[in-house]
Amino acid sequence: MNKRSIRRQIYIPVFAVALLCAAANASSQSSPSPSTTSKTANTEVKAPDYDVVSVKESKSAEYAMLSTYMSDGFQATNTSLEVLIAYAYGIRQDLISGAPGWVSSTRFDLQAKVTGADVDTFKKLSPEQLQAMLQSLLVDRFKLKIHLETKVLPIYELVKEKGGFKIKEAQPSSPSFRGLGPGMFKGGAVTLQDLAGELSSSMQRTVLDKTGIAGKYDIDLKWNPGEGEAADVSADAGPTLFTALQEQLGLKLQPTKGPVETLVIDAVEKPSKN
């Protein structure tokens, strides 16, 4: 993941979230936690604890969920616990099981801040450390207990199309970026492994890069969104994702089955009033 500004907004669509993979033992019966220590300029940086945490059920009638990292903490508005768990553990929502219905249906407003003395340290934390802090918060406030479990599920393999590879290799000076939305993916200086990860998010099914192609590429992919992505059913709506990959990139998705890490919720409670 590219270095990010500490103040950013994460707009979470229905088909999101493939952000980071959390390292954890699949047989563990408690919530796995990434390391809270990172090295910056050869100096170890230990993540602080959130000093003030507020969690309330959202009264908003809006559909959108919004999460924001600020210079001194994390804020989520009108966001379900399922989305927060997905982000904290770096896993897609469709790979989360065992949760009562309110985990996906009830929205929360959450605000967590570090003390003023910890702000400079907070700004230096890695994405993995920020995830670990959110995991700890969810364990504390929602009494969350999970374990990771590997299951054999339908997946796709991203492979080369017989007609030939059609993606333009990025120049050394090309800026690195990724943008995924309904019916589109645009990326600069991205690997095909990056593309596979974004396709996993869009399709809600694991996509593995099996092209054997290294390097970084500039990609502009457009297709007619499917169900859940505001589909356009008109005659000139454009190709399906499968056809777009073949025609625009010279790649194809090959269905198969394979091991996929899933997250099982063993226990969870609604938070007590602040």
Secondary structure, DSSP 8 states (H G I E B T S, - for coil): -----SSEEEE--TT----------TT-SS-----SEEEETTEEEE----SEEEEEE--------EEEEETTEEEEEEEEHHHHHHHHHT--GGGEES--THHHH-EEEEEEE--GGGHHHHHT--HHHHHHHHHHHHHHHH--EEEEEEEEEEEEEEEE-TT----EE--TT---EEEEETTEEEEEEE-HHHHHHHHHHHHTS-EEE-S---S-EEEEEE----TTS----STTS---HHHHIIIIISEEEEEEEEEEEEEEEEE-------
